[in-house]
Amino acid sequence: MSVKLRFCGASRTVTGSCYLFETPAGRLLVDCGMFQGPKTLKALNYGAFPFRPSDIDAVLLTHAHIDHSGLLPKLVRAGFSGPIWATRGTIDLCSYMLPDSGSIQESEVASLNRRSAARGRAEVTPIYTQADAVAALTAFRSVEYEAWTPVMDSVRARYWNAGHLLGSASIEIEFAGAGKAGAPLRVLLSGDLGPDAKLLQPDPEAPSDLDYVICESTYGDRDRPPVTNESRRARLAEEVRDAQKAGGALLIPAFAVERTQELIVDLVDLMDRGVIPAAPLFLDSPLAIRATEVFRQHAADMGPDVGRLLSSPHLRCTETVDESKAIMRLAGFHIIIAASGMCDAGRIRHHLKRWLWRREATVLLTGYQAQGTLGRFLDEGAKAVRIQGEEIKVAARIHRMDDYSGHADGPELARWIAARRPIKRGVFLTHGEEPELEGLSKRIAERSVRAAQIFVPVLDDVYELTTAAPTPIDGAHRRRLAPEAVVALDWHNDMSKLILGINAAIEAAADDRSRGVIIRRLKRALEGEA
């Protein structure tokens, strides 16, 4: 039996996870996530799928994060009618996250269309609506960890706890009769793997003796210092005390699911023990508030005191727009946790517009910042940024903590892959940018598999898996983006930097005459003059 694999997302980029397996028995999709980062990548969310949704027989979902689940409502609306298999925790989270995603898209498109109308531009439509997301939830079917689930004829799957997020899984798939001498072809997709000793999750688990492993590489080139609950909380306490001394708001952009709940647990614990001052702690994200309730429901599986800490009176949830706006009238030290974790959407942008230009403010980045995102620009030391079309100077203190990362680092990923041996045919590295992919390739070539068995696919690459080694199928499908466009900052980013640079040059000019010279030179350049 032939088994082909197409990499429809998260290939040399961190987002848009989507893998299509094609067999004579049918077509199977693993994940169907949104692209995030530069606008060129995000534009793929609006375009047609690289397959016909009505041809897909089933979807296996690794976990609820939007870069893995976010296009499922679009898939269902476009004609997919099969089951979406996921763990109970993933289903519970998606029941809030997908409708919230649809609502955000409707709201942001409405705002964009108002601006476009004023500029004489055509209207756009949302990728999907809140109603589409609610309709898609009826397709979800629950699976148990470590139990085989028949997916379609000759194909079965088994979910293993990935230690990344409530309900997260690595997925083992067996294709009957597609292996050597009629044996099953065994494929393991890592999903996103959690680090060792993660606060609310167990260490990852998975089987060994496989034909293929498809592994994430988000932090494949990183060697993080060992993190314990005590060391992480001590570091967080230091950040909070420093922010209090500065006298302004402590803004924590955080992913609404898992990262937010981990931060709440640690901040409340530190306040309860008097390690940091009891200060107003605002959770300013409707989705994060609902997700926190899901975590409370599953608290018994996450360790002692989690339910109590997530229900603390220190925590103030601001669900409505009016409640969120009221926070902006506060002065002095307070803590705001708001989505999104990469600062590219959600209420965090409004708080950044209010506080970024103030020296007394602190921004604490606690997660991965993808190429082309506002969070990445702040992390790399930008002196000014553009938020919703406005230029904002950056005077606030920008700090970073990797201790809350939901992803395993390079050594942890290498150990996880080594524990899957023997890996007979190959390892595909996905869900990473170029430095991380290269770093992890070098690590595993030293200890797990031969270098010739390591593959780093580009978006829309197709491989035949039933050959002795994976065989690329050139020209099997049209590429949606040139390979170099997947990994680079796009013209939208260049335009933003150019506008900021022009404004900075004009502002720094000595007098009006000098400003006029700059403007005339720019005009000549635009008119094509020498």
LINSULNOR-V773875 format. One record per pair of residues at least 12 apart in sequence whose C-alpha atoms are under 10 Angstrom apart, sorted by the first residue. I is the first residue (numbers start at 0). J is the second residue. Records with the same first field share a line. If there is no record, write none. Layout:
# LINSULNOR-V773875
I=J ; J
This chain:
# LINSULNOR-V773875
0=22 ; 23 ; 24 ; 153 ; 174 ; 175 ; 176 ; 177 ; 178 ; 181 ; 183 ; 184 ; 465
1=21 ; 22 ; 23 ; 24 ; 174 ; 176 ; 177 ; 178 ; 463 ; 464 ; 465 ; 466
2=20 ; 21 ; 22 ; 23 ; 24 ; 25 ; 26 ; 174 ; 177 ; 178 ; 184 ; 462 ; 463 ; 464 ; 465 ; 466
3=19 ; 20 ; 21 ; 22 ; 23 ; 26 ; 461 ; 462 ; 463 ; 464 ; 465 ; 469 ; 470 ; 471 ; 472
4=18 ; 19 ; 20 ; 21 ; 22 ; 26 ; 27 ; 28 ; 459 ; 460 ; 461 ; 462 ; 463 ; 464 ; 469 ; 471 ; 472
5=17 ; 18 ; 19 ; 20 ; 21 ; 28 ; 49 ; 50 ; 456 ; 457 ; 458 ; 459 ; 460 ; 461 ; 462 ; 463 ; 471 ; 472 ; 475 ; 476
6=18 ; 19 ; 20 ; 429 ; 456 ; 457 ; 458 ; 459 ; 460 ; 461 ; 462
7=19 ; 28 ; 29 ; 30 ; 31 ; 32 ; 48 ; 49 ; 50 ; 457 ; 458 ; 459 ; 460 ; 461 ; 478 ; 479
8=30 ; 31 ; 32 ; 33 ; 34 ; 43 ; 66 ; 67 ; 429 ; 430 ; 456 ; 457 ; 458 ; 459 ; 460
9=32 ; 33 ; 34 ; 66 ; 67 ; 215 ; 428 ; 429 ; 430 ; 431 ; 432 ; 456 ; 457 ; 458 ; 485
10=215 ; 427 ; 428 ; 429 ; 430 ; 431 ; 432 ; 433 ; 436 ; 455 ; 456 ; 457 ; 458 ; 459 ; 460 ; 482 ; 485 ; 486
11=216 ; 217 ; 428 ; 429 ; 430 ; 431 ; 432 ; 433 ; 434 ; 435 ; 436 ; 455 ; 456 ; 457 ; 458 ; 482 ; 483 ; 485 ; 486
12=34 ; 35 ; 36 ; 40 ; 216 ; 217 ; 369 ; 370 ; 429 ; 430 ; 431 ; 432 ; 433 ; 435 ; 436 ; 457 ; 458 ; 485 ; 486 ; 487
13=34 ; 35 ; 36 ; 66 ; 215 ; 216 ; 217 ; 367 ; 368 ; 369 ; 370 ; 429 ; 430 ; 431 ; 432 ; 486
14=32 ; 33 ; 34 ; 35 ; 36 ; 40 ; 41 ; 65 ; 66 ; 67 ; 217 ; 369 ; 429 ; 430 ; 431 ; 432
15=30 ; 31 ; 32 ; 33 ; 34 ; 35 ; 40 ; 41 ; 43 ; 44 ; 65 ; 66 ; 67 ; 68 ; 69 ; 70 ; 430
16=29 ; 30 ; 31 ; 32 ; 33 ; 34 ; 60 ; 61 ; 65 ; 66 ; 67 ; 68 ; 69 ; 70 ; 190 ; 215 ; 429 ; 430
17=29 ; 30 ; 31 ; 32 ; 33 ; 58 ; 60 ; 66 ; 67 ; 68 ; 70 ; 458
18=30 ; 31 ; 32 ; 58 ; 59 ; 188 ; 213 ; 459
19=31 ; 49 ; 50 ; 55 ; 58 ; 459 ; 461
20=55 ; 461 ; 462 ; 463 ; 464
21=55 ; 463
22=152 ; 153 ; 154 ; 174 ; 177
23=152 ; 153
24=56 ; 151 ; 152 ; 153 ; 154 ; 174
25=54 ; 55 ; 56 ; 57 ; 151 ; 152 ; 153 ; 154
26=52 ; 54 ; 55 ; 56 ; 57 ; 58 ; 151
27=54 ; 55 ; 56 ; 57 ; 58 ; 59 ; 81 ; 150 ; 151 ; 154
28=52 ; 55 ; 56 ; 57 ; 58 ; 59 ; 60 ; 83
29=57 ; 58 ; 59 ; 60 ; 61 ; 67 ; 68 ; 83 ; 84 ; 170 ; 188 ; 190
30=58 ; 59 ; 60 ; 61 ; 62 ; 63 ; 65 ; 66 ; 67 ; 68 ; 69 ; 70 ; 71 ; 83 ; 190
31=48 ; 58 ; 59 ; 60 ; 61 ; 65 ; 66 ; 67 ; 68 ; 69 ; 70 ; 71 ; 72 ; 73 ; 74
32=44 ; 60 ; 63 ; 64 ; 65 ; 66 ; 67 ; 68 ; 69 ; 70 ; 71
33=45 ; 64 ; 65 ; 66 ; 67 ; 68 ; 69 ; 70 ; 71
34=65 ; 66 ; 67 ; 69 ; 70
35=65 ; 66 ; 341 ; 343 ; 369 ; 370 ; 371 ; 372
36=341 ; 343 ; 368 ; 369 ; 370 ; 371 ; 372 ; 373 ; 375 ; 488 ; 489
37=369 ; 370 ; 371 ; 372 ; 373 ; 484 ; 485 ; 486 ; 487 ; 488 ; 489 ; 490 ; 491 ; 492
38=371 ; 372 ; 488 ; 489 ; 490 ; 491 ; 492
39=480 ; 484 ; 485 ; 487 ; 488 ; 489 ; 490 ; 491 ; 492
40=371 ; 479 ; 480 ; 484 ; 485 ; 486 ; 487 ; 488 ; 489
43=479 ; 480
44=69 ; 70 ; 73 ; 125 ; 126
45=70 ; 73 ; 123 ; 124 ; 125 ; 126 ; 127
46=126 ; 479
47=73 ; 74 ; 77 ; 479
48=70 ; 73 ; 74 ; 77 ; 479
49=459 ; 476 ; 477 ; 478 ; 479
50=476
51=74 ; 77 ; 78 ; 79
52=73 ; 74 ; 75 ; 76 ; 77 ; 78 ; 79 ; 80 ; 81
53=74 ; 75 ; 76 ; 77 ; 78 ; 79 ; 80 ; 81
54=78 ; 79 ; 80 ; 81
55=74 ; 78 ; 79 ; 80 ; 81 ; 82
56=79 ; 80 ; 81 ; 82 ; 83 ; 150 ; 151
57=79 ; 80 ; 81 ; 82 ; 83 ; 84 ; 138 ; 150 ; 151
58=71 ; 79 ; 81 ; 82 ; 83 ; 84 ; 85 ; 138 ; 139 ; 150
59=82 ; 83 ; 84 ; 85 ; 86 ; 139 ; 140 ; 150 ; 156 ; 157 ; 158 ; 170 ; 172
60=83 ; 84 ; 85 ; 86 ; 89 ; 90 ; 139 ; 158 ; 167 ; 168 ; 169 ; 170 ; 190
61=84 ; 85 ; 86 ; 89 ; 158 ; 159 ; 160 ; 161 ; 166 ; 167 ; 168 ; 169 ; 170 ; 188 ; 189 ; 190 ; 191
62=85 ; 86 ; 88 ; 89 ; 90 ; 92 ; 93 ; 161 ; 163 ; 164 ; 165 ; 166 ; 167 ; 168 ; 169 ; 190 ; 191
63=85 ; 86 ; 88 ; 89 ; 90 ; 91 ; 92 ; 93 ; 94 ; 95 ; 96 ; 97 ; 164 ; 165 ; 166 ; 167 ; 256
64=89 ; 92 ; 93 ; 96 ; 97 ; 164 ; 167 ; 191 ; 254 ; 255 ; 256 ; 257
65=93 ; 96 ; 97 ; 100
67=190 ; 191
68=89 ; 93 ; 96 ; 97
69=93 ; 96 ; 97 ; 98 ; 100 ; 101 ; 127 ; 132
70=97 ; 100 ; 101 ; 126 ; 127 ; 132
71=83 ; 97 ; 127 ; 131 ; 132 ; 135 ; 136 ; 138
72=97 ; 98 ; 100 ; 101 ; 126 ; 127 ; 128 ; 129 ; 130 ; 131 ; 132 ; 133 ; 134 ; 135 ; 136 ; 138
73=101 ; 126 ; 127 ; 128 ; 131 ; 132 ; 135
74=127 ; 131 ; 135
75=131 ; 132 ; 134 ; 135 ; 136 ; 138
76=127 ; 128 ; 131 ; 132 ; 134 ; 135
79=135 ; 138
80=135 ; 138
81=138 ; 139
82=135 ; 137 ; 138 ; 139 ; 140 ; 141 ; 150
83=135 ; 136 ; 137 ; 138 ; 139 ; 140 ; 141 ; 150
84=138 ; 139 ; 140 ; 141 ; 142 ; 148 ; 150 ; 156 ; 158
85=139 ; 140 ; 141 ; 142 ; 143 ; 144 ; 158 ; 166 ; 167 ; 168
86=139 ; 140 ; 141 ; 142 ; 143 ; 144 ; 158 ; 159 ; 160 ; 165 ; 166 ; 167 ; 168
87=139 ; 140 ; 141 ; 142 ; 143 ; 144 ; 165 ; 166 ; 167
88=141 ; 164 ; 165 ; 166 ; 167 ; 293 ; 294 ; 296 ; 297
89=139 ; 141 ; 164 ; 165 ; 166 ; 167 ; 168
90=136 ; 139 ; 140 ; 141 ; 142 ; 166
91=165 ; 166 ; 290 ; 293 ; 294 ; 296
92=165 ; 166 ; 256 ; 286 ; 289 ; 290 ; 291 ; 292 ; 293 ; 294
93=132 ; 133 ; 136 ; 139 ; 290
94=132 ; 133 ; 135 ; 136 ; 137 ; 139 ; 289 ; 290
95=132 ; 133 ; 136 ; 285 ; 286 ; 287 ; 289 ; 290 ; 293
96=132 ; 255 ; 256 ; 286 ; 287 ; 289 ; 290
97=127 ; 128 ; 129 ; 130 ; 131 ; 132 ; 133 ; 135 ; 136 ; 286
98=127 ; 128 ; 129 ; 130 ; 131 ; 132 ; 133 ; 134 ; 135 ; 136 ; 286
99=128 ; 129 ; 132 ; 133 ; 285 ; 286
100=126 ; 127 ; 128 ; 129 ; 132 ; 286
101=125 ; 126 ; 127 ; 128 ; 129 ; 130 ; 131 ; 132 ; 133
102=125 ; 127 ; 128 ; 129 ; 130 ; 132
103=125 ; 127 ; 128 ; 129 ; 344 ; 345
104=124 ; 125 ; 126 ; 127 ; 128 ; 129
105=124 ; 125 ; 126 ; 127 ; 128 ; 129
106=125 ; 128
107=125 ; 344 ; 345
108=122 ; 123 ; 124 ; 125 ; 126
109=122 ; 123 ; 124 ; 125
111=123 ; 124 ; 387
112=124
142=156 ; 157 ; 158
143=157 ; 158 ; 159 ; 166
144=157 ; 158 ; 159 ; 160 ; 166 ; 167 ; 168 ; 169 ; 170
145=157 ; 158 ; 159 ; 160 ; 170 ; 171 ; 204 ; 205 ; 206
146=158 ; 159
147=171 ; 172 ; 173
148=172
149=172 ; 173
150=172 ; 173
151=174
152=174 ; 175
153=173 ; 174 ; 175 ; 176 ; 177 ; 183
154=172 ; 173 ; 174 ; 175 ; 176 ; 183 ; 184
155=171 ; 172 ; 173 ; 174 ; 175
156=170 ; 171 ; 172 ; 173 ; 174 ; 185 ; 186 ; 187
157=169 ; 170 ; 171 ; 172 ; 173 ; 187 ; 205 ; 206
158=170 ; 171 ; 172 ; 187 ; 188 ; 204 ; 205
159=171 ; 187 ; 189 ; 190 ; 203 ; 204 ; 205 ; 206
160=189 ; 190 ; 192 ; 193 ; 200 ; 201 ; 202 ; 203 ; 204 ; 205
161=189 ; 190 ; 191 ; 192 ; 193 ; 194 ; 200 ; 201 ; 202 ; 203 ; 204 ; 205 ; 406
162=191 ; 192 ; 193 ; 194 ; 195 ; 196 ; 197 ; 198 ; 199 ; 200 ; 201 ; 202 ; 203 ; 204 ; 405 ; 406 ; 407
163=190 ; 191 ; 192 ; 193 ; 194 ; 195 ; 197 ; 199 ; 200 ; 201 ; 202 ; 203 ; 257 ; 404 ; 405 ; 406 ; 407
164=191 ; 192 ; 193 ; 197 ; 199 ; 200 ; 201 ; 256 ; 257 ; 258 ; 405 ; 406
165=199 ; 200 ; 201 ; 256 ; 257 ; 293 ; 294 ; 297 ; 300 ; 301
166=200
167=189 ; 190 ; 191 ; 192 ; 193 ; 200 ; 203
168=188 ; 189 ; 190 ; 191 ; 192 ; 203 ; 204 ; 205
169=187 ; 188 ; 189 ; 190 ; 191 ; 192 ; 203 ; 204 ; 205 ; 206 ; 213 ; 214
170=186 ; 187 ; 188 ; 189 ; 190 ; 205 ; 206 ; 213
171=185 ; 186 ; 187 ; 188 ; 189 ; 205 ; 206 ; 209 ; 211 ; 212
172=184 ; 185 ; 186 ; 187 ; 188 ; 209 ; 211
173=185 ; 186 ; 187 ; 209 ; 210
174=186
176=465
177=464 ; 465 ; 466
178=210 ; 464 ; 465 ; 466 ; 467
179=210 ; 465 ; 466 ; 467
183=209 ; 210
184=209 ; 210 ; 211 ; 464 ; 465
185=207 ; 208 ; 209 ; 210 ; 211 ; 212 ; 422 ; 423
186=208 ; 209 ; 210 ; 211 ; 212 ; 213 ; 422 ; 425 ; 426 ; 464
187=205 ; 206 ; 207 ; 209 ; 210 ; 211 ; 212 ; 213 ; 214 ; 419 ; 426
188=205 ; 211 ; 212 ; 213 ; 214 ; 215 ; 427
189=203 ; 204 ; 205 ; 212 ; 213 ; 214 ; 215 ; 216 ; 412 ; 415 ; 416 ; 428 ; 429
190=213 ; 214 ; 215 ; 429 ; 430
191=203 ; 214 ; 215 ; 216 ; 217 ; 405 ; 406 ; 407 ; 430
192=204 ; 214 ; 215 ; 216 ; 217 ; 405 ; 406 ; 407 ; 408 ; 411 ; 412 ; 415
193=404 ; 405 ; 406 ; 407 ; 408 ; 411 ; 412
194=226 ; 402 ; 403 ; 404 ; 405 ; 406 ; 407 ; 408 ; 409 ; 410 ; 411 ; 412
195=225 ; 226 ; 227 ; 405 ; 406 ; 407 ; 408 ; 411
196=225 ; 226 ; 227 ; 228
197=226 ; 227 ; 228 ; 261 ; 402 ; 403 ; 404 ; 405 ; 406 ; 407
198=227 ; 228 ; 231 ; 257 ; 258 ; 260 ; 261 ; 262 ; 264 ; 265 ; 301 ; 302 ; 305 ; 403 ; 405
199=257 ; 258 ; 260 ; 261 ; 264 ; 294 ; 298 ; 300 ; 301 ; 302 ; 305
200=257 ; 300 ; 301 ; 302 ; 405
201=300 ; 301
203=407 ; 415
204=415 ; 418
205=415 ; 416 ; 418 ; 419
206=418 ; 419 ; 420
207=416 ; 417 ; 418 ; 419 ; 420 ; 421 ; 422
208=418 ; 419 ; 420 ; 421 ; 422 ; 423
209=419 ; 420 ; 421 ; 422 ; 423 ; 424 ; 425
210=420 ; 421 ; 422 ; 423 ; 424 ; 425 ; 426 ; 464 ; 465 ; 467 ; 468
211=419 ; 421 ; 422 ; 423 ; 424 ; 425 ; 426 ; 427 ; 452 ; 464 ; 468 ; 469
212=416 ; 419 ; 420 ; 422 ; 423 ; 424 ; 425 ; 426 ; 427 ; 428 ; 453
213=416 ; 425 ; 426 ; 427 ; 428 ; 429 ; 430 ; 454 ; 455
214=412 ; 413 ; 415 ; 416 ; 426 ; 427 ; 428 ; 429 ; 430 ; 431
215=406 ; 407 ; 412 ; 427 ; 428 ; 429 ; 430 ; 431 ; 435 ; 436 ; 439
216=406 ; 407 ; 408 ; 409 ; 412 ; 413 ; 427 ; 428 ; 429 ; 430 ; 431 ; 432 ; 433 ; 434 ; 435 ; 436 ; 437 ; 438 ; 439 ; 440
217=367 ; 369 ; 406 ; 407 ; 408 ; 409 ; 412 ; 428 ; 429 ; 430 ; 431 ; 432 ; 433 ; 434 ; 435 ; 436 ; 439
218=367 ; 404 ; 406 ; 407 ; 408 ; 409 ; 410 ; 411 ; 412 ; 430 ; 431 ; 432 ; 434 ; 435 ; 436 ; 438 ; 439
219=406 ; 407 ; 408 ; 409 ; 410 ; 411 ; 412 ; 413 ; 428 ; 430 ; 431 ; 432 ; 433 ; 434 ; 435 ; 436 ; 437 ; 438 ; 439 ; 440 ; 441 ; 442
220=408 ; 409 ; 410 ; 412 ; 431 ; 432 ; 433 ; 434 ; 435 ; 436 ; 437 ; 438 ; 439 ; 440 ; 441 ; 442
221=407 ; 408 ; 409 ; 410 ; 411 ; 434 ; 435 ; 438 ; 439
222=407 ; 408 ; 409 ; 410 ; 411
223=401 ; 402 ; 407 ; 408 ; 409 ; 410 ; 411
224=401 ; 402 ; 408
225=402
226=401 ; 402 ; 403
227=402
228=265 ; 402
229=265
230=402
231=265 ; 400 ; 401 ; 402 ; 403
232=262 ; 264 ; 265 ; 266 ; 268 ; 269 ; 274 ; 402
233=265 ; 269 ; 274 ; 275
234=400 ; 402
235=262 ; 265 ; 266 ; 269 ; 275 ; 363 ; 400 ; 402 ; 403
236=265 ; 266 ; 269 ; 270 ; 274 ; 275 ; 276
237=274 ; 275
238=275 ; 361 ; 363 ; 398 ; 399 ; 400
239=266 ; 274 ; 275 ; 276 ; 278 ; 332 ; 333 ; 334 ; 361 ; 363
240=274 ; 275 ; 276
241=361
242=332 ; 333 ; 334 ; 359 ; 360 ; 361 ; 362 ; 363 ; 396
243=275 ; 276 ; 278 ; 331 ; 332 ; 333 ; 334 ; 359 ; 360 ; 361
244=332 ; 359
245=331 ; 332 ; 358 ; 359 ; 360 ; 361 ; 395 ; 396
246=330 ; 331 ; 332 ; 333 ; 358 ; 359 ; 360 ; 361
247=329 ; 330 ; 331 ; 332 ; 333 ; 334 ; 354 ; 357 ; 358 ; 359 ; 360 ; 361 ; 395
248=327 ; 329 ; 330 ; 331 ; 332 ; 333 ; 334 ; 335 ; 350 ; 353 ; 354 ; 355 ; 357 ; 359 ; 360 ; 361 ; 362 ; 395
249=280 ; 331 ; 332 ; 333 ; 334 ; 335 ; 336 ; 354 ; 359 ; 360 ; 361 ; 362 ; 363 ; 395 ; 396
250=281 ; 333 ; 334 ; 335 ; 336 ; 337 ; 347 ; 350 ; 351 ; 354 ; 355 ; 360 ; 361 ; 362 ; 363 ; 364 ; 397
251=282 ; 334 ; 335 ; 336 ; 337 ; 338 ; 339 ; 340 ; 342 ; 347 ; 361 ; 362 ; 363 ; 364 ; 365 ; 398 ; 399
252=335 ; 336 ; 337 ; 338 ; 339 ; 340 ; 341 ; 342 ; 343 ; 345 ; 346 ; 347 ; 348 ; 350 ; 351 ; 362 ; 363 ; 364 ; 365 ; 366 ; 374
253=284 ; 287 ; 335 ; 336 ; 337 ; 338 ; 339 ; 340 ; 341 ; 342 ; 347 ; 363 ; 364 ; 365 ; 366 ; 367
254=284 ; 286 ; 287 ; 336 ; 337 ; 338 ; 339 ; 340 ; 341 ; 342 ; 365 ; 366 ; 367
255=282 ; 283 ; 284 ; 285 ; 286 ; 287 ; 288 ; 289 ; 290 ; 291 ; 336 ; 337 ; 338 ; 339 ; 340
256=286 ; 287 ; 288 ; 289 ; 290 ; 291 ; 293 ; 294 ; 338 ; 340
257=287 ; 290 ; 291 ; 294 ; 403 ; 405
258=287 ; 340 ; 365 ; 366 ; 403 ; 404 ; 405
259=282 ; 284 ; 287 ; 288 ; 290 ; 291 ; 336 ; 337 ; 338 ; 340 ; 365 ; 403
260=282 ; 287 ; 288 ; 290 ; 291 ; 292 ; 294 ; 295 ; 305 ; 308 ; 309
261=291 ; 305 ; 309 ; 403
262=309 ; 336 ; 365 ; 403
263=280 ; 281 ; 282 ; 291 ; 305 ; 308 ; 309 ; 310 ; 311 ; 313 ; 314 ; 336
264=304 ; 305 ; 306 ; 307 ; 308 ; 309 ; 310 ; 311
265=305 ; 308 ; 309
266=278 ; 280 ; 308 ; 313 ; 314 ; 334
267=280 ; 307 ; 308 ; 309 ; 310 ; 311 ; 312 ; 313 ; 314
268=304 ; 305 ; 307 ; 308 ; 309 ; 311
270=313
271=308 ; 311 ; 313
277=313 ; 333
278=313 ; 314 ; 332 ; 333 ; 334
279=312 ; 313 ; 314 ; 315 ; 332 ; 333 ; 334 ; 335
280=312 ; 313 ; 314 ; 315 ; 316 ; 333 ; 334 ; 335 ; 336
281=313 ; 314 ; 315 ; 316 ; 317 ; 323 ; 326 ; 333 ; 334 ; 335 ; 336 ; 337
282=314 ; 315 ; 316 ; 317 ; 318 ; 323 ; 334 ; 335 ; 336 ; 337 ; 338
283=315 ; 316 ; 317 ; 318 ; 319 ; 320 ; 322 ; 323 ; 324 ; 326 ; 335 ; 336 ; 337 ; 338 ; 345 ; 346 ; 347 ; 350
284=316 ; 317 ; 318 ; 319 ; 320 ; 323 ; 335 ; 336 ; 337 ; 338 ; 339 ; 345 ; 346 ; 347
285=316 ; 317 ; 318 ; 319 ; 320 ; 337 ; 338 ; 345 ; 346
286=318 ; 337 ; 338 ; 345
287=316 ; 318 ; 336 ; 337 ; 338 ; 339
288=315 ; 316 ; 317 ; 318
289=318
291=306 ; 309 ; 310
292=306 ; 309 ; 310
294=306 ; 309
295=307 ; 308 ; 309 ; 310
315=335
316=336
320=346
323=346 ; 349 ; 350
324=346 ; 349 ; 350
326=350
327=349 ; 350 ; 353 ; 354
328=353
331=359 ; 360
332=359 ; 360 ; 361
333=360
334=361
335=347 ; 350 ; 362
336=363
337=349 ; 350
339=374
340=364 ; 365 ; 366 ; 367 ; 368 ; 373 ; 374
341=364 ; 365 ; 366 ; 367 ; 368 ; 369 ; 370 ; 371 ; 372 ; 373 ; 374 ; 375 ; 376 ; 377
342=364 ; 368 ; 372 ; 373 ; 374 ; 375 ; 376 ; 377 ; 386
343=368 ; 371 ; 372 ; 373 ; 374 ; 375 ; 386 ; 387
344=372 ; 373 ; 386 ; 387
348=373 ; 386 ; 387
349=386 ; 387
351=386 ; 391 ; 393 ; 395
352=384 ; 385 ; 386 ; 387 ; 389 ; 390 ; 391 ; 392 ; 393
353=391
354=391 ; 392 ; 393 ; 394 ; 395
355=377 ; 383 ; 384 ; 391 ; 392 ; 393 ; 394 ; 395 ; 396 ; 397
356=382 ; 383 ; 391 ; 392 ; 393 ; 394 ; 395 ; 396
357=392 ; 393 ; 394 ; 395 ; 396
358=393 ; 394 ; 395 ; 396
359=394 ; 395 ; 396
360=394 ; 395 ; 396 ; 397
361=394 ; 395 ; 396 ; 397 ; 398
362=374 ; 377 ; 378 ; 395 ; 396 ; 397 ; 398 ; 399
363=378 ; 396 ; 397 ; 398 ; 399 ; 400
364=377 ; 378 ; 397 ; 398 ; 399 ; 400 ; 401 ; 403
365=398 ; 399 ; 400 ; 401 ; 402 ; 403 ; 404 ; 405
366=399 ; 400 ; 401 ; 402 ; 403 ; 404 ; 405 ; 406
367=399 ; 400 ; 401 ; 403 ; 404 ; 405 ; 406
369=431 ; 432
370=432 ; 486 ; 487 ; 488 ; 492
371=487 ; 488 ; 489 ; 491 ; 492 ; 493
372=488 ; 492
373=385 ; 386
374=397
377=393 ; 396 ; 397 ; 398
378=397 ; 398 ; 399
379=397
380=393 ; 396 ; 397
381=393 ; 394 ; 397 ; 496
382=394 ; 395 ; 499 ; 503
383=496 ; 499 ; 500 ; 503
384=495 ; 496 ; 498 ; 499
385=495 ; 496 ; 498 ; 499
388=495
390=495 ; 498 ; 499 ; 502
391=499
392=499
408=435 ; 439
409=435 ; 436 ; 438 ; 439 ; 440 ; 442 ; 443
410=439 ; 442 ; 443
412=439 ; 442 ; 443
413=439 ; 440 ; 441 ; 442 ; 443 ; 444 ; 445 ; 446 ; 447
414=442 ; 443 ; 446 ; 447
415=443 ; 447
416=443 ; 446 ; 447 ; 448
417=443 ; 446 ; 447 ; 448
418=447
419=447
420=447 ; 448
421=447 ; 448
422=447 ; 448 ; 452
423=448 ; 452 ; 467 ; 468
424=448 ; 451 ; 452 ; 453 ; 464 ; 465 ; 466 ; 467 ; 468 ; 469
425=448 ; 449 ; 450 ; 451 ; 452 ; 453 ; 454 ; 464 ; 467 ; 468 ; 469
426=440 ; 443 ; 447 ; 448 ; 449 ; 450 ; 451 ; 452 ; 453 ; 454 ; 455 ; 469
427=440 ; 452 ; 453 ; 454 ; 455 ; 456 ; 469
428=440 ; 453 ; 454 ; 455 ; 456
429=454 ; 455 ; 456 ; 457 ; 458
431=455 ; 486
432=485 ; 486 ; 487
433=455 ; 486 ; 487
436=454 ; 455
437=455
440=453 ; 454 ; 455
441=453
451=468
452=468 ; 469
453=469
454=469
456=471 ; 482
457=478 ; 480 ; 481 ; 482 ; 483 ; 485 ; 486
458=478 ; 479 ; 480 ; 481 ; 482 ; 485
459=474 ; 475 ; 476 ; 477 ; 478 ; 479 ; 480 ; 481 ; 482
460=472 ; 473 ; 474 ; 475 ; 476 ; 477 ; 478
461=473 ; 474 ; 475 ; 476
462=475
501=517 ; 518 ; 521
504=517
505=517 ; 518
